[in-house]
Amino acid sequence: MSPNNVTPIRFDDRVAIVTGAGGGLGRAYARALAERGARVVVNDLGCARDGAGDARDSADTVVAEIRAAGGQAVANYDSVATPEGGAQIVQTALQAFGRVDILINNAGIIRDKTFPKMTPEMWQQVVAAHLNGAYHVTHPTFLTMRDQNYGRIVFTTSSAGLFGNFGQTNYGAAKMGLVGFMHCLKLEGERYNINVNCVAPLAFTRINAEIIPENLQASLKPEYVAPLVLYLCARECSVSGNIYNAAMGYFSRTALVTSPTVQISAPGKIPTVEEIHRHWNSIDAVGDQVFNDAVSALFAMTPSERNEESG
């Protein structure tokens, strides 16, 4: 027991894949998991923040750090941006350790530009790294987790997707796409004891090094985010389908909420545009209903029709 009489959370019998683990947040996750007993696949292509280059030394360095501290880790240098790369990342874990229990989808790049200057290449590269990349690694991982009836998957979203950020339409779209990915996958994972969640981290890394003021860099260490992500990866954590914010030791949850529905015309009568305008304040009001799936949301949006059918 710990001094607070809380059983320490350990990962001694677990195997974790962390993509983009050669630095920043991924490095912090990989090292923290290894410190608590996990065997870790440190994936990193070794590219710059815009996706250029492929230096392998970043993954090797993190593996060496883990081993020097007494942990177990292997490096993988494949790109998440291709199906073949994703499959090989998972195969690395299976060959080295025989299973996969944890997947943290952390790899990504940025190609920021205002929308009029956003080229198809910039859009496609960012979506390929974040959204497609998460699919490429998660799909073979999910199959393995399904067969062993256990798994923990974490997607990395962003406030740029949840709330918007100037000059990041490609990044924001990809990051919000991961939220939809998570919401659907959580439903398929339920029967196999696979939990799927999202984290929206804020930390000082090479991706945002040019925009984080120097006086905030120490407070925005990736290590402040790692405890939340590790908890989402733990067997002790039972939540699935949620979005969590993490920065500087502060944590909170973000959720998609819906207000109560407003019926503005008689059943069977199509409302007019003018009626929409007249009732706009009620329609536009922010509510606090949170739904577990699309079917629940659909039924909640048509209460009168359900009541008629039940009567």
C-alpha positions in Angstrom: 0.0 0.0 0.0 1.0 3.6 -0.6 1.2 6.1 2.2 -2.4 7.1 1.5 -3.6 3.5 1.7 -4.2 3.4 -2.0 -3.1 0.4 -4.0 -0.5 1.5 -6.5 -1.6 1.3 -10.2 0.8 -1.0 -12.0 1.2 -2.4 -15.5 3.5 -5.3 -14.8 1.6 -7.8 -17.1 0.7 -5.3 -19.8 2.2 -4.4 -23.2 1.8 -0.9 -24.5 2.3 0.8 -27.9 2.9 4.5 -27.8 3.1 6.2 -31.2 5.1 9.3 -31.7 7.0 8.4 -28.5 10.4 9.7 -29.5 9.9 13.0 -27.6 7.4 15.2 -25.9 4.2 13.7 -24.7 4.8 10.3 -26.2 8.2 10.0 -24.5 6.6 11.0 -21.1 3.9 8.3 -21.6 6.3 5.6 -22.6 8.7 6.3 -19.7 5.9 6.5 -17.1 4.3 3.2 -18.3 7.7 1.5 -18.2 8.4 2.8 -14.7 5.2 1.1 -13.6 6.1 -2.2 -15.2 4.7 -2.1 -18.7 6.6 -3.4 -21.6 6.6 -0.7 -24.2 6.9 -0.4 -28.0 8.3 3.1 -28.6 7.2 4.1 -32.1 8.6 7.1 -33.8 9.4 7.9 -37.4 11.9 10.5 -36.3 10.4 13.3 -38.4 10.2 17.0 -37.8 7.0 18.6 -36.7 5.9 19.1 -40.3 6.5 15.4 -41.1 9.8 15.8 -42.9 12.8 13.5 -42.2 13.0 10.0 -40.7 15.8 10.0 -38.1 15.6 6.8 -35.9 17.7 8.1 -33.0 14.7 9.6 -31.2 13.0 6.2 -30.6 16.3 4.6 -29.8 17.1 7.2 -27.2 13.8 6.7 -25.4 14.3 2.9 -25.5 17.8 3.4 -24.0 16.4 5.6 -21.2 13.8 3.0 -20.3 16.2 0.2 -20.3 18.7 2.2 -18.2 16.0 2.6 -15.6 15.4 -1.1 -15.5 12.4 -1.2 -17.8 11.6 -3.2 -21.0 11.1 -1.5 -24.4 11.7 -1.9 -28.1 11.8 0.6 -30.8 9.7 0.8 -34.0 10.3 3.3 -36.8 7.3 2.7 -39.0 5.0 5.5 -40.1 1.4 5.5 -38.9 0.3 7.2 -42.1 0.1 3.9 -44.1 -1.8 0.7 -43.4 1.4 -1.3 -43.7 3.1 0.9 -41.2 0.3 0.5 -38.7 0.3 -3.2 -39.1 4.1 -3.4 -38.6 3.9 -1.4 -35.4 1.5 -3.9 -33.9 3.5 -6.8 -35.2 6.6 -5.4 -33.5 4.7 -5.6 -30.2 3.5 -9.1 -30.9 6.9 -10.4 -31.9 8.7 -8.8 -28.9 6.1 -9.3 -26.1 3.3 -11.6 -27.4 0.3 -9.3 -26.9 -1.0 -5.7 -26.9 -3.0 -4.3 -24.0 -2.6 -0.6 -24.4 -2.5 1.7 -27.4 -1.8 5.4 -27.1 -2.3 7.2 -30.4 0.0 10.1 -30.0 1.8 10.5 -33.3 1.1 13.6 -35.4 2.4 16.6 -37.3 1.2 20.1 -38.0 1.1 22.1 -41.2 -0.5 25.4 -40.1 -1.8 27.9 -42.6 -4.8 30.1 -42.9 -7.6 28.4 -44.9 -7.2 30.4 -48.2 -3.5 29.3 -48.2 -4.2 25.7 -47.1 -3.1 23.4 -50.0 -4.5 19.9 -50.6 -1.1 18.5 -49.6 -1.1 20.3 -46.3 -4.7 19.1 -45.6 -4.0 15.5 -46.6 -0.7 15.2 -44.7 -2.2 16.3 -41.4 -5.3 14.1 -41.8 -3.1 11.2 -42.8 -0.9 11.5 -39.7 -3.6 12.1 -37.1 -6.9 10.6 -38.3 -5.9 8.0 -40.8 -2.8 7.2 -38.7 -5.0 6.4 -35.7 -7.1 4.1 -37.8 -4.0 2.3 -39.3 -2.6 1.4 -35.8 -5.9 1.0 -34.0 -7.5 -1.5 -36.4 -4.9 -4.3 -36.0 -4.6 -3.5 -32.3 -8.4 -3.8 -31.8 -8.4 -7.3 -33.5 -5.7 -8.4 -31.0 -7.5 -6.9 -28.0 -10.8 -8.5 -29.1 -9.2 -11.9 -29.2 -7.8 -11.5 -25.7 -11.0 -9.8 -24.4 -9.1 -6.8 -22.9 -7.8 -3.5 -24.1 -7.3 0.2 -23.4 -7.1 2.7 -26.3 -6.4 6.4 -26.0 -6.8 8.9 -28.9 -5.2 12.3 -28.8 -7.7 15.1 -29.7 -7.1 18.8 -29.2 -8.8 22.0 -28.2 -8.2 23.1 -31.8 -10.8 20.5 -32.8 -13.1 20.8 -29.8 -13.2 24.6 -29.8 -11.3 25.8 -32.9 -8.0 27.6 -33.4 -6.9 30.1 -36.1 -4.9 28.7 -38.9 -5.5 25.0 -38.0 -8.5 23.9 -40.1 -6.6 20.7 -41.2 -5.4 19.9 -37.7 -8.8 20.8 -36.0 -10.8 18.7 -38.5 -8.5 15.6 -38.0 -8.6 16.0 -34.2 -12.4 16.3 -34.1 -12.6 13.3 -36.4 -10.9 11.3 -33.7 -13.7 12.2 -31.3 -16.2 10.6 -33.7 -13.9 7.6 -34.1 -13.8 7.2 -30.3 -17.6 7.5 -29.8 -18.3 4.8 -32.4 -15.4 2.5 -31.3 -16.4 2.6 -27.6 -19.7 0.9 -28.5 -17.9 -1.9 -30.4 -15.4 -2.3 -27.7 -17.9 -2.7 -24.8 -18.5 -6.5 -25.4 -14.7 -7.2 -25.5 -13.7 -5.2 -22.4 -12.0 -2.6 -24.5 -12.2 1.0 -23.2 -11.7 3.9 -25.7 -11.2 7.5 -24.6 -9.8 10.8 -25.8 -7.3 13.2 -24.2 -6.9 16.8 -25.1 -3.4 17.7 -23.8 -1.6 20.9 -23.6 2.1 20.6 -23.1 5.4 22.1 -24.3 6.7 19.9 -27.1 8.6 20.4 -30.4 5.3 20.9 -32.2 4.4 24.1 -30.3 7.9 25.1 -29.3 7.7 28.4 -31.3 4.5 29.6 -29.7 4.8 28.7 -26.0 6.3 31.6 -24.0 9.5 30.7 -22.2 8.0 31.5 -18.8 5.3 28.9 -19.3 7.5 26.0 -20.6 8.4 24.6 -17.2 4.7 24.6 -16.2 3.7 22.8 -19.4 6.0 19.8 -19.1 4.5 16.6 -20.7 4.9 14.8 -17.4 2.0 16.8 -16.0 -0.3 15.2 -18.6 1.0 11.6 -18.2 -0.8 10.6 -15.0 -4.3 11.1 -16.6 -3.3 9.2 -19.7 -1.9 6.3 -17.6 -5.1 6.1 -15.6 -7.1 5.8 -18.8 -4.8 2.9 -19.7 -5.2 1.1 -16.4 -7.4 -1.9 -15.6 -8.8 0.1 -12.7 -10.3 2.7 -15.1 -13.8 1.7 -16.2 -14.8 4.7 -18.2 -15.1 4.6 -22.0 -16.2 7.2 -24.6 -15.1 10.3 -22.7 -12.9 13.3 -23.5 -10.5 14.7 -20.9 -8.4 17.9 -20.8 -5.0 17.9 -19.2 -2.4 20.6 -18.7 -0.1 21.9 -15.9 -1.6 19.4 -13.4 -5.1 20.5 -14.1 -7.7 18.1 -15.4 -11.3 18.3 -16.6 -13.8 16.6 -18.9 -15.3 18.0 -22.1 -18.6 16.5 -23.4 -20.9 17.1 -26.4 -24.1 18.3 -24.9 -27.6 18.8 -26.3 -30.5 21.0 -25.1 -34.0 19.8 -24.7 -35.8 19.6 -28.1 -38.4 22.3 -29.1 -41.4 21.3 -31.1 -42.7 24.4 -32.8 -45.5 23.1 -35.0 -48.3 20.5 -34.7 -47.3 16.8 -35.2 -47.3 16.0 -38.9 -47.0 19.7 -39.9 -43.7 20.9 -41.4 -42.6 24.1 -39.7 -41.9 27.2 -41.7 -38.7 29.1 -41.8 -40.5 32.0 -40.0 -41.4 29.7 -37.2 -37.8 28.7 -36.9 -36.9 32.3 -36.7 -39.6 33.0 -34.0 -38.4 30.2 -31.8 -34.7 30.6 -32.4 -33.7 31.6 -28.9 -35.2 28.3 -27.5 -33.6 26.2 -30.3 -30.2 27.9 -29.9 -30.1 27.5 -26.1 -27.3 25.3 -24.7 -28.3 22.3 -22.7 -26.7 19.7 -20.6 -27.9 16.4 -22.0 -25.1 13.9 -22.7 -26.0 10.8 -24.8 -24.1 7.5 -25.0 -25.0 6.8 -28.6 -26.8 8.1 -31.7 -29.9 6.0 -31.1 -30.4 7.5 -27.6 -30.0 11.0 -29.0 -32.5 10.3 -31.8 -35.2 9.1 -29.4 -34.6 12.1 -27.2 -35.1 14.4 -30.1 -38.5 12.9 -31.0 -40.3 12.6 -27.6 -43.8 13.4 -28.9 -43.6 10.7 -31.6 -42.5 8.1 -29.1 -45.3 9.1 -26.8 -47.9 8.7 -29.6 -46.5 5.3 -30.5 -46.5 4.1 -26.9 -50.0 5.4 -26.4 
